[in-house]
Amino acid sequence: MSRRADPHLDPDAEPGSTTRSVTKGSEPITAEVPIDRISGIEQRVIEAGAWTLEEGSGEHRALPTEGRRTLDPPAPERVPSMMLRLSREIGIDRQDDEIVHAFVEAMRDLFPERRFVLRLVGAEGDGVSLFYASGRLSHAGRDPLLLERGAASRHALGDSALARVGVTLSDRYVPFFEAGATGFDVPLADGERVLGILSVEYPAGISVPAWDAPILVPLALELGSKLRSARLLRESSYLRDYLAQVIEHANAPIVVLRRDRGIENVNLATLRVTGGAREGWMGRDFLDFLPPSEHGRATTALEAALRGRPSTDVELRLPRASGGFARVAFNTASITAPDGEIAGVVAIGRDLTEVRDLEEQIIQAEKLATLGQLAAGVVHELNNPLTSISVYAEYLLTKGRRGGAEAGDLEKLSRITEAAARMLRFTRDLVTYARPSSEEPASVSMVDEIDQALVFCEHVITEGNVEIQRDYAAELPTLWAVRGQLHQVFINLVTNACHAIAEHRGAAGGRIVVRVAAEEDETLRVEVEDDGPGIAHEHVEHVFEPFFSTKGEGKGTGLGLSIVRNIVQQHGGTIEVSSRHREERSGTTFRLRFPRRATSR
C-alpha cells in the first residue's frame, strides 16, 4: 500500500479499495482504505504512516503520534476461523463466566499486547455481576460501570436504558490499567437492555490501531448474543423447573394427559391419595385406573376438554394400592401447544375420600339415632308389662311362701322376679345411655360406672368367651363426671378388647383385666388390659385419630377411640395406650387418668 500526493480518488486503485485524503497542516496525504466485512459490519483499515485516525463527531481527523508504536492487525484468515470456533464450541448451556473467559481469551489471542476488561451487569440496577480483567488493575481504579458517551451513541443506547442498570457516561475513555493508556468501550446490549461493557485498552506509547474496533465490535456483539441466549435458556429452564415443582408439590391431585388419554405426569398428591408408584401411572391409559362404571363420566369430561370446554367437579373413584377407592373430584382443562392446537388435558382434583366417609358415618349415625328413638319407644312400651310381671311375680312368690308352696315352685317364682327386675334395670339404663347429653355432671363412683358398663357389654363378653377380672383398690375417691359419658368410654374399650380377643383366639376366648387405683396426686387411674393380639407398632400412634381402624373394611368406623379420647380430655384426664404385638405375651393396655374433681365441659 503506497502513499500518494493526489488528494482525489485514485482511478488506478485496486478493486475493493478506495482512497481518502487527510491533512497534516496544509499538506494533503492520501491513504488507501481496503473494504472488508466481518459479521455484517463494514471494516475500514486506514494506513496513515506516523499518523492515527480518531473518530469523533462523525468525522475522522489525523492526530500526531510521533514516538508511538503501531500494533499489527491479526491475519485475515484467523478472524473468521476464531469466530467459527467460538460459535461451535461455546454453547448457550455454559455459564456466564465460562462464555466470557472463552471470548476474552480469543480476543487476547487475536490481539496480543491489548488489555481487556469485561463487566457484566445485573438486571435492574443490581450492579456488576461479573468482572473479568486480563491484567493487573491500577490502584487508582475506575468506576466499573463507566461508559464512553460516544460508544453509547454509536449503539443507540438511551439514557433510560443506561440508568436502569446504573451505567454512567464519560466524555472520554478512562483507563483501567495505567495512567496515560488509551482505549475504547463497547457496550453489550440486547436491544435497549444493557448486558455489560467490554473495554479494550492500549498501554501508553502505543497508538489505537484503526483495524481493532471493526473486528472487536462484531466479537463483542457475538459475545452479547451468546450471553443473552444463555440467560434466556437459564430463565426458561428455571421457569420450567419452577412450574414442574409447583405441580409436583401442589396440595391437590394433578394428572396430565395426552390427547390419546395416555398419562404424561402425575404429582405427589395423586400418589399419596392412591398409594401407588409413579412408574405404574406413566404412559398408561387413564381409563385403565378407573372402574368400568366410571368410564362414561371420565370420557365425557376428557372429550369436552379436548374440544376446549372445561369441566368441573367430575367425581371419580381411583383404586388404592391398599384396597378400596379414593374419591376425587376433578376439574379438567385443555393444554394448548405453541401452535395453538390442543395437545392434552390437565385434571386438577380435590380428595373427597374423608368427606364422603364422614357423610356415610353421618348417615349411619342418623340411622342409629332413629333406631335409638325406636328402641326408646319400644323400651317404654315394654316397661308396663315388665312392671306387671315383676309385681305379680313378687305377689305370687310372697303368697307361695306363706301358703307353704313347694320349693320348686318358689324357685321358679324367684327366678321370674329376678329376671323381671333385671330387665327393668336394663331398659332404664339403656334409655339413660341413649340420652347422655342431657345429663349433668355429678359425684359418681368409678367402680359402679365400670360395673354398669360391663352389664351393657355382657352379650359381647359372653359371645367371645371372655373372662372379666376386676382389680379394684379399696376406699376409692368419687369422681365428678357425667355418668353416661363414662359408660360410653368403658363400653368402647371393653367391646374393642372382646373383638380383638375373638379375632385372635376364636372360641378359646381370653381375659380382660380392669384395674382401678388412686394415685398420690389425687388422680384416679383406670387400666383396661386384654390378652389379644396387640396393636402393630406402626399403628399405635394413630389409634386415636378419627376414621383410623385396624378392623378391616366394613368392620369398624374408626371413631370409637377418637370419641373416647375426647370424653376423657373433656373430663380433664389423659389416656395412653401400650401394646405388645406378636410377642409371647401379647396384648393391649389402655391407661386412663382422671383428676379427682374432674369436670366435663
C-alpha positions as CSV (number, residue, x, y, z in Angstrom):
1,M,0.0,0.0,0.0
2,S,1.6,3.3,-1.1
3,R,1.2,6.9,0.0
4,R,0.0,9.3,-2.8
5,A,0.1,13.2,-3.0
6,D,-3.1,13.4,-5.1
7,P,-6.0,14.4,-2.8
8,H,-8.6,12.9,-5.2
9,L,-9.7,9.3,-5.7
10,D,-7.1,7.3,-7.5
11,P,-8.6,5.7,-10.6
12,D,-5.8,3.2,-10.6
13,A,-6.6,1.9,-7.1
14,E,-7.1,-1.9,-6.8
15,P,-10.6,-3.2,-6.9
16,G,-12.2,-3.3,-3.4
17,S,-10.2,-0.2,-2.2
18,T,-10.9,3.5,-2.0
19,T,-8.6,6.4,-1.2
20,R,-9.3,9.1,1.3
21,S,-7.2,12.2,2.0
22,V,-6.2,13.5,5.4
23,T,-4.3,16.6,6.2
24,K,-1.1,17.4,8.2
25,G,-1.0,21.1,8.4
26,S,-1.5,22.2,4.8
27,E,0.0,19.1,3.2
28,P,-2.6,16.6,2.0
29,I,-1.8,12.9,2.4
30,T,-3.8,10.1,0.7
31,A,-4.1,6.6,2.1
32,E,-5.7,3.5,0.6
33,V,-8.7,2.2,2.6
34,P,-9.4,-1.6,1.9
35,I,-13.0,-2.5,2.4
36,D,-13.9,-5.8,4.2
37,R,-16.9,-7.0,6.1
38,I,-16.9,-9.2,9.2
39,S,-20.2,-10.3,10.7
40,G,-22.1,-7.8,8.7
41,I,-20.1,-4.7,9.9
42,E,-18.0,-2.7,7.5
43,Q,-14.3,-2.6,8.4
44,R,-12.1,0.2,7.3
45,V,-8.4,-0.2,7.8
46,I,-6.6,3.1,7.2
47,E,-2.9,3.3,6.9
48,A,-1.5,6.7,7.7
49,G,2.1,6.2,8.4
50,A,3.1,8.0,11.6
51,W,-0.5,9.2,12.0
52,T,-3.5,7.7,13.7
53,L,-7.2,8.5,13.0
54,E,-9.6,9.4,15.7
55,E,-13.3,9.1,15.2
56,G,-15.4,12.0,16.6
57,S,-18.4,14.0,15.7
58,G,-18.9,11.8,12.6
59,E,-15.5,12.9,11.1
60,H,-12.0,11.4,11.0
61,R,-9.1,13.6,11.8
62,A,-5.4,12.8,12.0
63,L,-3.5,13.1,15.3
64,P,0.3,13.2,15.5
65,T,1.7,10.0,17.0
66,E,5.4,10.6,16.9
67,G,7.1,8.2,19.2
68,R,4.1,5.8,19.4
69,R,4.3,2.2,18.3
70,T,1.6,0.8,16.0
71,L,0.3,-2.8,16.6
72,D,-0.2,-5.2,13.7
73,P,-3.7,-6.5,12.7
74,P,-4.5,-10.2,13.0
75,A,-4.1,-12.3,9.9
76,P,-7.3,-12.0,7.9
77,E,-8.0,-15.7,7.9
78,R,-7.7,-16.0,11.7
79,V,-10.7,-13.8,12.5
80,P,-13.5,-15.8,10.8
81,S,-11.8,-19.0,11.9
82,M,-11.8,-17.9,15.5
83,M,-15.4,-16.7,15.4
84,L,-16.5,-20.1,13.9
85,R,-14.7,-21.9,16.6
86,L,-16.3,-19.8,19.3
87,S,-19.7,-20.3,17.8
88,R,-19.2,-24.1,17.6
89,E,-17.5,-24.8,20.9
90,I,-19.2,-22.3,23.3
91,G,-22.8,-23.4,23.6
92,I,-25.6,-21.4,25.3
93,D,-25.7,-24.0,28.0
94,R,-22.5,-22.6,29.5
95,Q,-22.4,-20.3,32.5
96,D,-21.6,-16.6,32.0
97,D,-18.1,-16.8,33.4
98,E,-17.2,-19.6,31.0
99,I,-18.6,-17.7,28.0
100,V,-16.7,-14.5,29.0
101,H,-13.5,-16.4,29.6
102,A,-13.6,-18.1,26.2
103,F,-14.3,-14.9,24.3
104,V,-11.8,-12.7,26.1
105,E,-9.1,-15.4,25.7
106,A,-9.9,-15.5,22.0
107,M,-9.6,-11.7,21.8
108,R,-6.2,-11.8,23.6
109,D,-5.0,-14.5,21.1
110,L,-6.1,-12.4,18.1
111,F,-4.9,-9.1,19.5
112,P,-1.7,-9.5,21.6
113,E,-0.5,-6.5,23.7
114,R,-4.0,-5.3,24.1
115,R,-5.7,-5.4,27.5
116,F,-9.3,-6.3,28.1
117,V,-11.8,-5.7,30.8
118,L,-15.3,-7.1,30.7
119,R,-18.1,-6.4,33.1
120,L,-21.5,-8.0,33.2
121,V,-24.3,-6.0,34.9
122,G,-27.1,-7.4,36.9
123,A,-30.7,-6.8,36.0
124,E,-32.5,-3.6,37.1
125,G,-29.6,-1.9,38.8
126,D,-28.1,-4.8,40.7
127,G,-24.5,-3.6,40.0
128,V,-21.7,-5.6,38.5
129,S,-22.4,-9.4,38.4
130,L,-19.1,-10.4,36.8
131,F,-15.8,-8.6,36.4
132,Y,-13.0,-10.0,34.1
133,A,-9.7,-8.3,33.6
134,S,-6.7,-9.6,31.5
135,G,-4.1,-7.8,33.6
136,R,-3.3,-6.1,36.9
137,L,-5.6,-3.1,37.5
138,S,-4.4,0.3,38.5
139,H,-4.6,1.3,42.1
140,A,-6.4,4.4,41.1
141,G,-9.2,2.3,39.6
142,R,-12.1,3.2,37.5
143,D,-15.9,3.1,38.1
144,P,-16.8,-0.4,36.7
145,L,-20.0,1.0,35.1
146,L,-18.4,3.9,33.4
147,L,-19.0,4.0,29.6
148,E,-17.8,6.3,26.9
149,R,-20.5,8.6,25.7
150,G,-19.6,8.1,22.1
151,A,-19.9,4.3,22.5
152,A,-23.4,4.7,23.9
153,S,-24.3,6.9,21.0
154,R,-22.9,4.6,18.3
155,H,-25.0,1.7,19.8
156,A,-28.2,3.8,20.2
157,L,-28.4,3.3,23.9
158,G,-30.7,5.8,25.6
159,D,-30.3,7.4,29.0
160,S,-33.2,5.3,30.5
161,A,-31.6,2.0,29.4
162,L,-28.3,3.0,30.9
163,A,-29.8,4.4,34.1
164,R,-31.8,1.2,34.6
165,V,-28.6,-0.8,35.3
166,G,-26.6,2.1,36.8
167,V,-24.3,2.9,33.9
168,T,-22.8,6.4,33.9
169,L,-21.3,8.2,30.9
170,S,-17.9,9.8,30.4
171,D,-16.8,12.2,27.6
172,R,-13.5,10.2,27.1
173,Y,-12.1,6.8,27.7
174,V,-10.9,6.3,31.3
175,P,-8.2,3.6,31.6
176,F,-8.3,0.6,34.0
177,F,-4.7,-0.5,34.0
178,E,-2.3,2.5,34.0
179,A,-2.3,6.3,33.6
180,G,-1.9,7.6,30.1
181,A,-3.3,4.5,28.5
182,T,-5.8,4.8,25.6
183,G,-8.7,2.6,24.6
184,F,-12.4,2.4,23.8
185,D,-15.5,0.8,25.2
186,V,-18.0,-1.5,23.5
187,P,-21.4,-1.9,25.2
188,L,-23.0,-5.4,25.1
189,A,-26.7,-4.8,24.6
190,D,-29.8,-6.8,23.9
191,G,-32.0,-4.1,22.3
192,E,-32.3,-1.4,24.9
193,R,-31.2,-3.8,27.7
194,V,-27.5,-3.4,28.7
195,L,-25.8,-6.7,29.5
196,G,-22.3,-5.5,30.1
197,I,-19.3,-3.4,28.8
198,L,-16.2,-4.5,27.1
199,S,-13.2,-2.2,27.4
200,V,-10.1,-2.5,25.1
201,E,-7.0,-0.7,26.4
202,Y,-3.6,0.0,25.0
203,P,-0.6,0.8,27.1
204,A,1.0,4.3,27.0
205,G,3.2,4.7,23.9
206,I,1.0,2.5,21.7
207,S,-1.5,4.1,19.3
208,V,-5.0,2.8,18.8
209,P,-5.0,0.8,15.6
210,A,-7.8,1.7,13.3
211,W,-8.4,-2.0,12.5
212,D,-9.1,-3.2,16.1
213,A,-12.6,-1.8,16.6
214,P,-14.1,-3.2,13.3
215,I,-13.1,-6.7,14.4
216,L,-13.6,-6.5,18.1
217,V,-17.1,-4.9,17.9
218,P,-18.5,-8.0,16.0
219,L,-16.8,-10.3,18.5
220,A,-18.4,-8.2,21.3
221,L,-21.8,-8.4,19.6
222,E,-21.4,-12.2,19.3
223,L,-20.5,-12.4,23.0
224,G,-23.6,-10.4,23.9
225,S,-25.7,-12.7,21.8
226,K,-24.3,-15.8,23.5
227,L,-24.8,-14.2,26.9
228,R,-28.4,-13.3,26.0
229,S,-29.2,-16.8,24.7
230,A,-27.6,-18.4,27.8
231,R,-29.6,-16.2,30.1
232,L,-32.8,-16.9,28.2
233,L,-32.1,-20.6,28.4
234,R,-31.5,-20.4,32.1
235,E,-34.6,-18.3,32.6
236,S,-36.7,-20.8,30.6
237,S,-35.2,-23.8,32.4
238,Y,-35.8,-22.1,35.7
239,L,-39.4,-21.3,34.8
240,R,-39.9,-24.9,33.5
241,D,-38.4,-26.4,36.7
242,Y,-40.3,-24.0,38.9
243,L,-43.6,-24.9,37.2
244,A,-42.8,-28.5,37.5
245,Q,-42.1,-28.1,41.2
246,V,-45.4,-26.2,41.7
247,I,-47.3,-29.1,40.0
248,E,-45.3,-31.8,41.8
249,H,-45.8,-30.3,45.3
250,A,-49.3,-28.8,44.9
251,N,-51.6,-30.0,47.7
252,A,-54.1,-31.3,45.2
253,P,-54.1,-34.4,42.9
254,I,-53.0,-33.4,39.4
255,V,-52.9,-35.7,36.3
256,V,-51.6,-34.5,32.9
257,L,-52.9,-36.5,29.9
258,R,-52.1,-36.6,26.2
259,R,-54.7,-36.5,23.5
260,D,-54.9,-40.3,23.5
261,R,-55.6,-40.3,27.3
262,G,-52.1,-41.6,27.9
263,I,-50.8,-40.3,31.3
264,E,-48.0,-37.8,30.9
265,N,-47.4,-36.9,34.5
266,V,-48.9,-37.3,38.0
267,N,-47.9,-35.3,41.1
268,L,-47.1,-36.4,44.6
269,A,-50.6,-35.7,45.9
270,T,-52.1,-38.2,43.4
271,L,-49.6,-40.8,44.5
272,R,-50.4,-40.1,48.2
273,V,-54.1,-40.4,47.6
274,T,-53.8,-43.7,45.7
275,G,-50.7,-45.1,47.4
276,G,-49.2,-46.2,44.0
277,A,-45.8,-45.7,42.5
278,R,-45.2,-43.1,39.7
279,E,-43.9,-45.8,37.3
280,G,-47.3,-47.6,37.5
281,W,-49.0,-44.5,36.0
282,M,-46.8,-43.2,33.3
283,G,-47.9,-43.8,29.7
284,R,-51.0,-45.9,30.6
285,D,-54.5,-45.1,29.5
286,F,-56.2,-43.1,32.3
287,L,-59.3,-45.2,32.0
288,D,-57.3,-48.3,33.0
289,F,-57.2,-46.9,36.5
290,L,-61.0,-46.4,36.8
291,P,-63.7,-49.0,37.4
292,P,-65.9,-49.6,34.3
293,S,-68.8,-47.7,35.9
294,E,-66.6,-44.6,35.9
295,H,-65.6,-44.7,32.2
296,G,-68.5,-42.9,30.7
297,R,-68.3,-39.9,33.1
298,A,-64.5,-39.7,32.6
299,T,-64.6,-40.0,28.8
300,T,-67.3,-37.2,28.6
301,A,-65.1,-34.8,30.6
302,L,-61.9,-35.6,28.7
303,E,-63.5,-35.3,25.3
304,A,-65.0,-31.9,26.3
305,A,-61.6,-30.7,27.4
306,L,-60.1,-31.7,24.1
307,R,-62.7,-29.5,22.4
308,G,-61.7,-26.6,24.6
309,R,-64.6,-26.9,27.0
310,P,-63.5,-27.3,30.7
311,S,-65.4,-29.5,33.2
312,T,-65.8,-29.0,36.9
313,D,-66.4,-31.4,39.8
314,V,-66.2,-34.6,37.9
315,E,-66.1,-37.1,40.8
316,L,-64.2,-40.3,40.0
317,R,-63.1,-43.3,42.1
318,L,-59.4,-44.1,41.9
319,P,-58.3,-47.5,43.2
320,R,-56.0,-47.5,46.2
321,A,-53.0,-49.8,46.4
322,S,-54.1,-50.9,49.8
323,G,-57.6,-51.7,48.7
324,G,-60.8,-49.7,48.3
325,F,-61.2,-46.5,46.4
326,A,-60.2,-42.8,46.8
327,R,-62.9,-40.4,45.7
328,V,-61.6,-37.4,43.8
329,A,-63.5,-34.5,42.2
330,F,-61.6,-33.3,39.1
331,N,-61.7,-30.1,37.2
332,T,-60.4,-30.6,33.6
333,A,-59.0,-28.1,31.1
334,S,-57.2,-28.3,27.8
335,I,-53.4,-27.8,27.3
336,T,-52.6,-25.6,24.3
337,A,-49.4,-26.2,22.2
338,P,-47.3,-23.3,20.9
339,D,-49.1,-23.6,17.5
340,G,-52.5,-23.1,19.2
341,E,-53.6,-26.7,18.9
342,I,-54.9,-28.6,21.9
343,A,-52.1,-31.0,23.0
344,G,-53.7,-32.7,26.0
345,V,-55.7,-32.3,29.2
346,V,-54.8,-31.3,32.8
347,A,-57.1,-32.6,35.5
348,I,-56.8,-31.0,38.9
349,G,-58.6,-32.7,41.7
350,R,-59.9,-32.5,45.3
351,D,-59.6,-35.5,47.6
352,L,-63.2,-36.1,48.8
353,T,-62.5,-39.5,50.4
354,E,-62.7,-38.3,54.0
355,V,-65.7,-36.1,53.2
356,R,-67.6,-39.0,51.7
357,D,-66.6,-41.3,54.5
358,L,-67.8,-38.7,57.0
359,E,-71.1,-38.4,55.1
360,E,-71.5,-42.1,55.3
361,Q,-70.8,-42.0,59.0
362,I,-73.3,-39.3,59.5
363,I,-75.9,-41.2,57.6
364,Q,-75.1,-44.3,59.7
365,A,-75.3,-42.2,62.9
366,E,-78.7,-40.8,61.8
367,K,-79.8,-44.4,61.3
368,L,-78.6,-45.4,64.7
369,A,-80.2,-42.3,66.2
370,T,-83.5,-43.2,64.6
371,L,-83.1,-46.8,65.8
372,G,-82.3,-45.5,69.3
373,Q,-85.5,-43.4,69.2
374,L,-87.5,-46.5,68.1
375,A,-85.7,-48.6,70.9
376,A,-86.6,-45.9,73.5
377,G,-90.2,-46.2,72.4
378,V,-90.1,-50.0,72.5
379,V,-88.5,-49.9,76.0
380,H,-91.2,-47.5,77.1
381,E,-93.9,-50.0,75.8
382,L,-92.1,-52.9,77.5
383,N,-91.9,-51.2,80.9
384,N,-95.6,-51.5,81.6
385,P,-95.9,-55.3,81.0
386,L,-92.5,-55.8,82.7
387,T,-93.7,-53.9,85.7
388,S,-96.8,-56.1,85.8
389,I,-94.8,-59.2,85.5
390,S,-92.5,-58.0,88.3
391,V,-95.3,-57.0,90.6
392,Y,-97.4,-60.2,90.1
393,A,-94.3,-62.4,90.4
394,E,-93.4,-60.8,93.6
395,Y,-97.0,-61.2,94.9
396,L,-97.1,-64.9,93.9
397,L,-93.7,-65.5,95.5
398,T,-94.8,-63.9,98.8
399,K,-98.2,-65.8,98.7
400,G,-96.4,-69.1,98.0
401,R,-94.0,-68.7,100.9
402,R,-96.9,-68.0,103.2
403,G,-99.0,-70.9,101.9
404,G,-96.3,-73.4,102.1
405,A,-95.9,-73.9,98.3
406,E,-93.5,-76.5,97.0
407,A,-89.8,-75.5,97.0
408,G,-89.6,-76.0,93.2
409,D,-92.5,-73.6,92.5
410,L,-90.9,-71.0,94.9
411,E,-87.6,-71.3,93.0
412,K,-89.4,-70.7,89.7
413,L,-91.2,-67.7,91.0
414,S,-88.0,-66.3,92.4
415,R,-86.3,-66.5,89.1
416,I,-89.2,-64.8,87.3
417,T,-88.9,-62.0,89.8
418,E,-85.2,-61.6,89.4
419,A,-85.4,-61.7,85.6
420,A,-88.1,-59.1,85.5
421,A,-86.2,-56.8,87.9
422,R,-83.1,-57.2,85.8
423,M,-85.0,-56.4,82.6
424,L,-86.4,-53.2,84.2
425,R,-82.9,-52.1,85.3
426,F,-81.5,-52.8,81.8
427,T,-84.3,-50.8,80.0
428,R,-83.9,-47.9,82.4
429,D,-80.1,-47.8,82.0
430,L,-80.5,-48.2,78.2
431,V,-82.7,-45.1,78.0
432,T,-80.2,-43.2,80.2
433,Y,-77.3,-44.2,77.9
434,A,-79.1,-43.2,74.8
435,R,-79.6,-39.7,76.1
436,P,-76.3,-38.8,77.9
437,S,-76.1,-35.2,76.6
438,S,-78.9,-34.0,78.8
439,E,-77.2,-35.4,81.9
440,E,-75.4,-33.0,84.3
441,P,-72.0,-33.8,86.0
442,A,-72.3,-35.4,89.4
443,S,-70.2,-37.1,92.0
444,V,-70.0,-40.7,90.9
445,S,-68.2,-43.9,91.8
446,M,-65.9,-45.1,89.1
447,V,-66.3,-48.7,90.2
448,D,-70.1,-48.5,89.9
449,E,-69.9,-46.9,86.5
450,I,-67.4,-49.5,85.2
451,D,-69.7,-52.3,86.5
452,Q,-72.7,-50.8,84.8
453,A,-70.7,-50.5,81.5
454,L,-69.8,-54.2,81.8
455,V,-73.5,-55.0,82.2
456,F,-74.1,-53.4,78.8
457,C,-71.3,-55.4,77.3
458,E,-72.5,-58.7,78.8
459,H,-73.6,-60.1,75.4
460,V,-70.3,-59.4,73.6
461,I,-68.4,-60.7,76.6
462,T,-70.4,-64.0,76.6
463,E,-70.2,-64.4,72.9
464,G,-66.4,-64.0,72.9
465,N,-66.0,-66.4,75.9
466,V,-64.1,-63.6,77.7
467,E,-63.3,-63.7,81.4
468,I,-63.6,-60.3,83.2
469,Q,-61.2,-59.8,86.2
470,R,-61.8,-56.9,88.5
471,D,-58.9,-55.4,90.4
472,Y,-60.4,-52.5,92.4
473,A,-58.5,-50.8,95.2
474,A,-60.3,-50.2,98.5
475,E,-61.6,-46.7,99.5
476,L,-61.5,-45.1,96.2
477,P,-62.5,-41.5,95.9
478,T,-65.5,-40.4,94.0
479,L,-65.3,-38.6,90.7
480,W,-67.1,-35.5,89.4
481,A,-68.2,-36.6,85.9
482,V,-71.1,-37.3,83.5
483,R,-72.2,-40.9,84.2
484,G,-73.4,-41.6,80.7
485,Q,-70.2,-40.5,79.1
486,L,-68.1,-42.7,81.4
487,H,-70.3,-45.6,80.3
488,Q,-69.5,-44.8,76.7
489,V,-65.8,-44.8,77.4
490,F,-65.7,-48.2,79.0
491,I,-68.2,-49.8,76.7
492,N,-65.9,-48.8,73.8
493,L,-62.8,-50.1,75.4
494,V,-64.3,-53.4,76.6
495,T,-66.0,-54.0,73.3
496,N,-62.8,-53.4,71.3
497,A,-60.9,-55.8,73.6
498,C,-63.5,-58.5,73.2
499,H,-63.4,-58.2,69.4
500,A,-59.6,-58.4,69.4
501,I,-59.6,-61.5,71.6
502,A,-62.3,-63.2,69.4
503,E,-60.3,-62.5,66.3
504,H,-57.0,-63.7,67.8
505,R,-58.2,-66.7,69.9
506,G,-61.5,-67.6,68.4
507,A,-63.7,-69.9,70.6
508,A,-60.8,-70.3,73.1
509,G,-61.7,-66.9,74.5
510,G,-59.4,-64.7,76.6
511,R,-59.2,-62.4,79.6
512,I,-59.8,-58.7,80.3
513,V,-58.5,-57.2,83.5
514,V,-60.0,-53.9,84.7
515,R,-57.9,-52.1,87.4
516,V,-58.9,-49.0,89.4
517,A,-56.5,-47.3,91.8
518,A,-55.9,-43.9,93.4
519,E,-52.5,-42.3,92.9
520,E,-50.8,-39.9,95.3
521,D,-51.6,-36.8,93.4
522,E,-55.3,-37.4,93.9
523,T,-55.6,-38.8,90.4
524,L,-57.8,-41.8,89.7
525,R,-56.1,-44.4,87.4
526,V,-58.1,-46.9,85.4
527,E,-56.5,-49.6,83.3
528,V,-58.2,-51.9,80.8
529,E,-55.9,-54.7,79.8
530,D,-56.6,-57.6,77.3
531,D,-54.6,-60.6,76.1
532,G,-55.5,-60.2,72.5
533,P,-53.1,-59.9,69.5
534,G,-51.9,-56.4,70.4
535,I,-51.6,-53.4,68.0
536,A,-48.8,-53.2,65.4
537,H,-46.1,-50.7,66.4
538,E,-46.7,-48.5,63.4
539,H,-50.4,-48.2,64.2
540,V,-50.1,-47.4,68.0
541,E,-49.7,-43.7,67.5
542,H,-52.7,-43.5,65.1
543,V,-55.4,-45.4,67.1
544,F,-56.9,-42.2,68.5
545,E,-57.2,-40.5,65.0
546,P,-60.7,-40.1,63.5
547,F,-61.6,-42.8,61.0
548,F,-58.5,-44.9,61.7
549,S,-59.3,-48.6,62.2
550,T,-57.4,-51.9,62.1
551,K,-60.6,-54.0,61.9
552,G,-60.7,-54.0,58.1
553,E,-63.3,-52.8,55.5
554,G,-66.8,-52.6,56.9
555,K,-65.9,-53.8,60.4
556,G,-65.3,-50.5,62.2
557,T,-66.0,-46.8,61.8
558,G,-62.7,-45.7,63.3
559,L,-64.5,-43.2,65.5
560,G,-64.8,-45.1,68.8
561,L,-61.3,-44.4,70.3
562,S,-61.4,-40.9,69.0
563,I,-64.7,-40.3,70.9
564,V,-63.2,-42.0,74.0
565,R,-60.2,-39.6,74.0
566,N,-62.4,-36.6,73.6
567,I,-64.6,-37.6,76.5
568,V,-61.5,-38.3,78.7
569,Q,-60.0,-34.9,77.8
570,Q,-63.3,-33.1,78.4
571,H,-63.1,-34.5,82.0
572,G,-59.6,-33.1,82.3
573,G,-58.0,-36.5,82.1
574,T,-55.5,-38.3,79.8
575,I,-55.5,-41.6,78.0
576,E,-52.4,-43.7,76.9
577,V,-52.1,-47.0,75.0
578,S,-49.3,-49.5,75.2
579,S,-49.2,-52.8,73.2
580,R,-47.2,-55.9,72.8
581,H,-47.6,-57.2,69.3
582,R,-46.5,-60.7,68.1
583,E,-44.7,-61.4,71.3
584,E,-45.0,-64.4,73.6
585,R,-47.4,-62.4,75.9
586,S,-49.2,-60.1,73.5
587,G,-52.0,-57.7,74.5
588,T,-53.0,-54.1,74.8
589,T,-53.4,-51.8,77.8
590,F,-55.3,-48.6,77.9
591,R,-54.4,-46.4,80.8
592,L,-56.7,-43.6,81.8
593,R,-56.1,-40.9,84.5
594,F,-58.9,-38.6,85.9
595,P,-58.4,-35.8,88.3
596,R,-60.4,-36.4,91.5
597,R,-62.5,-33.3,90.9
598,A,-62.9,-33.9,87.1
599,T,-65.3,-31.6,85.3
600,S,-67.0,-32.1,81.9
601,R,-67.2,-29.2,79.5
